[in-house]
Amino acid sequence: MANVKTRLFKEQVAKTLMRLSGMAVTGSLFFILGTILYKGLPYISWDMITQVPKGGFYIGKEGGILNAILGSLYLAGAATLLSTLIGIPIAIYLNIYVRSGSKLAQLSKLLFDVLFGIPSIVYGAVAFSLMVWLGIRASLLGGIITITLLTIPIVVRTVDELIKTIPGDLKHVTLSLGTTRWEVAKILSATSDPEY
C-alpha cells in the first residue's frame, strides 16, 4: 500500500513540474510577443505595409515592406505546391509499386529519414554555398528550390503514414480483382481522404 502511495506522490510531483514548465515556456512566449507588439506597433502603418522600400531597410528611411511580404508569400506558396506535387507521387510509388521488403524500399526509407533529420539551416547553407560557387545571385527561385527540397521528406513521410492507416487487405483485394496499380493508387488516395 505504501508503494502505491509513493508512486502516486511521484506522479503528482511529475505532473506539477510538467505544468510549471509548460506555463514557463508559454509565459516566456507571450512575454516576448507582447514586448514586440508593445514596442513595434506604434511604428507600423498602412503605408509601411503597402509600399516598396525606397531609401533602404533601416529605421527612419522611406518606404515599406511590401516586397518582403510578397516574397514570403511567393516562396511559401510555390515551395508548398512543388513539394506536394513531387512528394505525394513519391509516397504513392513507394507504397504501391515497390515491394515493402525490397532493397529499394529500405534504401529510400533510409534516405528520406536522413533528409527529414537534416536541420533547415544546413539546407540553407548548402544552397547558398552552391549558388555562390555557381555564380548565381540569391533569388526567389533559389529559395523555392531550397524550401522544396526541405519539405519533400516531410510530405513523403506524412503521406506514407497516411497510406499506412489504410487496411493492407484493401490493396491486395483490389489487385486480386484485376485492377492496375494506377487504379489501386486512385482507390487508396480516395480512401485516405478524411472526408471519405
Sequence and secondary structure as in RCSB ss.txt:
>XXXX:A:sequence
MANVKTRLFKEQVAKTLMRLSGMAVTGSLFFILGTILYKGLPYISWDMITQVPKGGFYIGKEGGILNAILGSLYL
AGAATLLSTLIGIPIAIYLNIYVRSGSKLAQLSKLLFDVLFGIPSIVYGAVAFSLMVWLGIRASLLGGIITITLL
TIPIVVRTVDELIKTIPGDLKHVTLSLGTTRWEVAKILSATSDPEY
>XXXX:A:secstr
 HHHHHHHHHHHHHHHHHHHHHHHHHHHHHHHHHHHHHHHGGG  HHHHHS  SS SSTT S  SHHHHHHHHHH
HHHHHHHHHHHHHHHHHIIIIIS TTSHHHHHHHHHHHHHHHS HHHHHHHHHHHHHHHT    HHHHHHHHHHH
HHHHHHHHHHHHHHTS HHHHHHHHHTT  HHHHHHHHHHHTSTT 
